[in-house]
Amino acid sequence: MLGYISKRLLVAFCVCATVSAISFALMFLSGDPAIAIAGAGGRAQDAEAVRIAYGFDRPIVTQYLDWIGSALTGDLGRSIYFNVPVTEIIGNRVGVTLRLGVLSFLLALVVAVPLGIAAALRPNGWIDRLALVLAVTGQAIPSFWLGLMAIVVFGVWYGWVPISGAETWQGYILPVIVLSYYAMPAMMRITRSGMIDVLATDYIRAARAKGLPMGTVIFRHALRNAVLPLVSLAAVQLGLLLSGSIVIESVFALNGLGRLAWESLLRSDLPVVQAIILILSLLYVLLTTLADILNAVLDPRLRGVS
């Protein structure tokens, strides 16, 4: 087990190093960053002054090593637009994104797993067909359209919940429901297919032949093996919910990291964009690595495969 964890951590370290290099390169994708900071109407002397002030005149490798060294100590640079530390801006926004992503993930999990189990117990029954309809519509309807319809119906027509902002917990209701609707189909379908495969195995037939209660067969013997693929998928979905909420945050006017990244792109505030990409990517790598280790704990065969 220790060898498996060591290999997974080594792979995660290599991925993190690659992500950090890509994040750093973003600063130079649009050309000379000194000219971008000085502005389109800036003089050559202004661009040169910016180049010296920000250290862009140094070798690229030296700049990267200084940037990653500062990032490891928690210094992600200063915002070009606001002229304040990037960590201060992100610290003010990250709470909204974390609450939105985690609540959406939990809601999707609570709905998807029981629905997937119920659909697997009665294939082609009405619950299975209902689950199929939810899965298809969840993947087919654009998130911005569903968010706007939710605002019109539940916020404007009925006035049940706020339609924007996150000042109160009610402001999270609509965005959490809309965002979870997109994470639910994949988790529900993989739970259903996993349960169908496990319920057809000999040891489950033997357990049922012994007269064990159906609840014991499902939750003690079948569910543990059926959820193995779900562990990896759930980690990916949580990472996507945390990093892919730009549309939902914009529709519901939530000041989270997704909206901040979009606003920073429009302002050419590249240090903020760099930092957000780096943080969300590292979080994604952390979640998938933890999921792999948890899968190895639940299924010893994976340690041998590794």
DASULNOR-V873937 format. One record per backbone hydrogen bond with DSSP energy under -0.5 kcal/mol. NH is the residue of the N-H (numbers start at 0). CO is the residue of the C=O. If there is no record, write none. Layout:
<<NH & CO> <NH & CO>>
//
This chain:
<<4 & 0> <5 & 1> <6 & 2> <7 & 3> <8 & 4> <9 & 5> <10 & 6> <11 & 7> <12 & 8> <13 & 9> <14 & 10> <15 & 11> <16 & 12> <17 & 13> <18 & 14> <19 & 15> <20 & 16> <21 & 17> <22 & 18> <23 & 19> <24 & 20> <25 & 21> <25 & 22> <26 & 23> <27 & 24> <28 & 24> <28 & 25> <29 & 25> <30 & 27> <32 & 30> <35 & 31> <36 & 32> <37 & 33> <38 & 34> <41 & 38> <46 & 42> <47 & 43> <48 & 44> <49 & 45> <50 & 46> <51 & 47> <52 & 48> <53 & 49> <54 & 51> <55 & 50> <56 & 50> <57 & 54> <62 & 58> <63 & 59> <64 & 60> <65 & 61> <66 & 62> <67 & 63> <68 & 64> <69 & 65> <70 & 66> <71 & 67> <72 & 68> <72 & 69> <73 & 70> <74 & 69> <75 & 73> <78 & 83> <82 & 78> <85 & 76> <87 & 84> <88 & 84> <89 & 85> <90 & 86> <91 & 87> <92 & 88> <92 & 89> <93 & 89> <95 & 92> <96 & 92> <97 & 93> <98 & 94> <99 & 95> <100 & 96> <101 & 97> <102 & 98> <103 & 99> <104 & 100> <105 & 101> <106 & 102> <107 & 103> <108 & 104> <109 & 105> <110 & 106> <111 & 107> <112 & 108> <113 & 109> <114 & 110> <115 & 111> <116 & 112> <117 & 113> <118 & 114> <119 & 115> <120 & 116> <121 & 117> <122 & 119> <124 & 121> <127 & 121> <128 & 124> <129 & 125> <130 & 126> <131 & 127> <132 & 128> <133 & 129> <134 & 130> <135 & 131> <136 & 132> <137 & 133> <138 & 134> <139 & 135> <140 & 136> <145 & 141> <146 & 142> <147 & 143> <148 & 144> <149 & 145> <150 & 146> <151 & 147> <152 & 148> <153 & 149> <154 & 149> <154 & 150> <155 & 150> <156 & 151> <157 & 152> <159 & 153> <160 & 153> <164 & 251> <170 & 167> <171 & 168> <172 & 169> <173 & 169> <174 & 170> <175 & 171> <176 & 172> <177 & 173> <178 & 174> <179 & 175> <180 & 176> <181 & 177> <181 & 178> <182 & 178> <182 & 179> <183 & 179> <184 & 180> <186 & 182> <187 & 183> <188 & 184> <189 & 185> <190 & 186> <191 & 187> <192 & 188> <193 & 189> <194 & 190> <195 & 191> <196 & 192> <197 & 193> <198 & 194> <199 & 195> <200 & 197> <204 & 200> <205 & 201> <206 & 202> <207 & 203> <208 & 204> <209 & 205> <210 & 207> <211 & 206> <216 & 212> <217 & 213> <218 & 214> <219 & 215> <220 & 215> <220 & 216> <221 & 216> <222 & 217> <225 & 221> <226 & 222> <227 & 224> <230 & 226> <231 & 227> <232 & 228> <233 & 229> <234 & 230> <235 & 231> <236 & 232> <237 & 233> <238 & 234> <239 & 235> <240 & 236> <241 & 237> <242 & 238> <243 & 239> <248 & 244> <249 & 245> <250 & 246> <251 & 247> <252 & 249> <253 & 248> <255 & 253> <259 & 255> <260 & 256> <261 & 257> <262 & 258> <263 & 259> <264 & 260> <265 & 261> <266 & 262> <267 & 264> <268 & 263> <269 & 267> <271 & 268> <272 & 268> <273 & 269> <274 & 270> <275 & 271> <276 & 272> <277 & 273> <278 & 274> <279 & 275> <280 & 276> <281 & 277> <282 & 278> <283 & 279> <284 & 280> <285 & 281> <286 & 282> <287 & 283> <288 & 284> <289 & 285> <290 & 286> <291 & 287> <292 & 288> <293 & 289> <294 & 290> <295 & 291> <296 & 292> <297 & 293> <298 & 294> <301 & 298> <302 & 299> <303 & 299> <304 & 300> <305 & 301>>
//
